[in-house]
Amino acid sequence: MEYVNPEGDSRYREQMNALLREAWGDVNVVAHGEWFDLTACDMFLCVDFGEVIGAVHFIVTGNDAEILSLLSRREHAGIGRALMRLAADACRARGMRCLRVVTTNDNARAFRFYQRFGMELETVRLRQVDVSRRMKPLIPLTGCDGIPIRDELQLVLKL
Ligand SMILES: CC(C)(COP(=O)(O)OP(=O)(O)OC[C@H]1O[C@@H](n2cnc3c(N)ncnc32)[C@H](O)[C@@H]1OP(=O)(O)O)[C@@H](O)C(=O)NCCC(=O)NCCS
């Protein structure tokens, strides 16, 4: 298993896009009312014998950075944490002060995972996913454990 920065390397593009579509319905995501093209973001991939089994996508803007997608296809093996560490280290090396992430109210696992990583809840945007869904109708009405997806939870890590 290896962690790669695929910049300038198209080998994993199709697999990565398939992983993103499987998770988010599309390679574009909406957060806090904005569209993001994940294929144009900074990223790290976890690759096992040529198979992409994890990915983190993030952007840097000004002095702050934001994780826009984190996916692990082999859960509880440390992949999520390793990808977060790579992204945080890369952002720190580029002088960023904060790393943010947005998850949704249904995703208790992600909320727990990010707090275990050291992130703190910063903002709750009630009913923000209703806005996102108007922009991207592919967003399902219910998410983890059948819970209605309604609110955005934003967490922050001081770098
Ligand atoms: C959230 C997500 C990225 C976590 O990925 P992951 O690869 O399972 O993360 P890790 O393996 O690093 O950590 C998960 C747990 O496994 C544990 N773990 C890590 N290595 C382990 C090992 N070798 N053996 C047993 N447990 C292990 C970690 O300690 C952690 O446990 P904790 O929750 O009690 O702290 C993953 O569940 C996922 O892809 N979810 C769907 C998409 C999503 O919701 N993304 C986030 C919103 S953007």
The ligand as a Gaussian input file, in Angstrom:
#p B3LYP/6-31G(d) Opt

LIG

0 1
 C      -14.571000       8.658000       7.593000
 C      -13.614000       7.697000       6.842000
 C      -12.865000       8.508000       5.795000
 C      -12.633000       7.092000       7.839000
 O      -11.688000       6.310000       7.121000
 P      -10.902000       5.048000       7.750000
 O       -9.926000       4.620000       6.732000
 O      -11.839000       4.059000       8.295000
 O      -10.163000       5.777000       8.939000
 P       -9.061000       5.152000       9.937000
 O       -8.906000       3.696000       9.659000
 O       -7.870000       6.023000       9.873000
 O       -9.747000       5.385000      11.337000
 C      -10.991000       4.795000      11.651000
 C      -10.867000       3.968000      12.920000
 O      -10.082000       2.789000      12.658000
 C       -9.091000       2.646000      13.683000
 N       -7.931000       1.912000      13.129000
 C       -6.934000       2.435000      12.403000
 N       -6.044000       1.461000      12.079000
 C       -6.531000       0.317000      12.626000
 C       -6.086000      -1.018000      12.638000
 N       -4.967000      -1.364000      12.020000
 N       -6.840000      -1.915000      13.289000
 C       -7.974000      -1.569000      13.916000
 N       -8.459000      -0.317000      13.926000
 C       -7.735000       0.606000      13.295000
 C       -8.776000       4.064000      14.042000
 O       -8.163000       4.156000      15.322000
 C      -10.137000       4.677000      14.041000
 O      -10.802000       4.296000      15.217000
 P      -11.571000       5.349000      16.103000
 O      -12.690000       5.838000      15.219000
 O      -12.003000       4.576000      17.274000
 O      -10.574000       6.414000      16.382000
 C      -14.383000       6.527000       6.186000
 O      -15.265000       5.969000       7.133000
 C      -15.181000       6.898000       4.941000
 O      -14.676000       6.862000       3.818000
 N      -16.467000       7.245000       5.103000
 C      -17.355000       7.542000       3.970000
 C      -17.069000       8.880000       3.368000
 C      -17.142000       9.983000       4.382000
 O      -18.052000      10.057000       5.176000
 N      -16.136000      10.886000       4.344000
 C      -16.046000      11.979000       5.277000
 C      -16.922000      13.105000       4.919000
 S      -16.110000      14.199000       3.760000

